[in-house]
Amino acid sequence: MSKPMINHRGPEFAKLIADMTTSLKACFRTSGDVLTLTSSGTGGLEASIVNFLSPGDHVLGVTVGFFGDRIADIAQAYGADVARLEFAAGTGADPGAIRRHLSERPDTRAVLVTHNESSTGVTNPLRDIAAIVRETDALLIVDAVSSLVGIDVRVDDWGLDVVTTASQKAWAAPPGLAMVSVSERAWRANGSAQMPRYYWDLKVAKQWLGRGQTQATPAIPLFFALNEALSLIKREGLEDAIARHARVGARARAGAVDLGLELFARPDVASNTVTAIKAPPGIDGNAIVNLVRDEYGIELAGGQGPFAGKIFRIGHLGWVDESDIDETIDALRVALPRLGFKVPVVGKR
Ligand SMILES: Cc1ncc(COP(=O)(O)O)c(C=O)c1O
């Protein structure tokens, strides 16, 4: 990122964005388009809505938490007729309920789904959901911000129409880039989509990509960083990266249970990129986060929305391995008793 700046209208940038896009397509497992936006993940989500829908379109927002609500809120802000299918926090979406909605509302233009709900540590059964949506003409618009390259996502095989991710998550680059894939079906919908857009216009982004450029000035240092991150992913191998996240996720869950803590997500949908843990009764989850950060140098995350103070989360996406998890569990083992929680003695549980 500290390399001297290059001209974003010159040949060096054209090669950079072309190489990066080729690597991104391999990670999304698509032969379709992947567009990189100078934006956080939320901007990518906004692009995934405004390019493919019109005000008044009936849209199903499937939500299991904070980020499922966010993409539904974006669609609503642009005038879509959003029906929300909400599932209890800590559980995953029920594909059967999605099928029922789609058969009752054959006019549904799109289904919005968060693959990995970071606020509760839940991974939705995206492949099963996709199979159901693909029985209809509805677009499947996916927030894969905290799943891609940490959890398997197969854009072409599963028939995912628009998929958004963000550089700071399992890609292990700094924040500031959103990457969005677009299927042929989605491009057809783009032809008649009336929602207003300018900075987020993906058709314009595709035209500029064809010239090896972006319409507006891109965050070039972030492009350098993401390109490097992609070469590290390539070196490890996508399958191996996903397998590592599965091992690390299992270790985080086992470590928490070993400490006598209760996991927030149901085991069958527990995420391999983030583990949500219930704060023990009488202990504020944020106090745990603060103590572990201030005295043990480990950054945990608190709960969001209604779960602020009630849960805390271990993020384990990107360049995280088993030793990072062990260090985190060790820190909790000494921190929790200081807050009044009795950690069971190893081997005595
Ligand atoms: C699942 C999910 N969706 C969307 C977002 C929003 O991304 P950003 O904060 O990069 O805008 C996040 C961020 O944590 C997320 O975890």
The ligand as a MOL file (V3000), in Angstrom:
LIG
                    3D

  0  0  0     0  0            999 V3000
M  V30 BEGIN CTAB
M  V30 COUNTS 16 16 0 0 0
M  V30 BEGIN ATOM
M  V30 1 C -22.7800 -9.6500 6.8120 0
M  V30 2 C -22.4070 -8.2200 6.6830 0
M  V30 3 N -23.0420 -7.4660 5.7890 0
M  V30 4 C -22.7520 -6.1700 5.6090 0
M  V30 5 C -21.7680 -5.5630 6.3560 0
M  V30 6 C -21.4710 -4.1230 6.1530 0
M  V30 7 O -20.2140 -3.9570 5.6040 0
M  V30 8 P -19.4280 -2.5580 5.7440 0
M  V30 9 O -19.2960 -2.2860 7.2070 0
M  V30 10 O -18.1200 -2.8790 5.0530 0
M  V30 11 O -20.2150 -1.5390 5.0440 0
M  V30 12 C -21.0620 -6.3020 7.3180 0
M  V30 13 C -20.0310 -5.6620 8.1400 0
M  V30 14 O -19.6420 -6.1540 9.1720 0
M  V30 15 C -21.3940 -7.6660 7.4750 0
M  V30 16 O -20.7630 -8.4170 8.3740 0
M  V30 END ATOM
M  V30 BEGIN BOND
M  V30 1 1 1 2
M  V30 2 1 2 3
M  V30 3 2 2 15
M  V30 4 2 3 4
M  V30 5 1 4 5
M  V30 6 1 5 6
M  V30 7 2 5 12
M  V30 8 1 6 7
M  V30 9 1 7 8
M  V30 10 2 8 9
M  V30 11 1 8 10
M  V30 12 1 8 11
M  V30 13 1 12 13
M  V30 14 1 12 15
M  V30 15 2 13 14
M  V30 16 1 15 16
M  V30 END BOND
M  V30 END CTAB
M  END
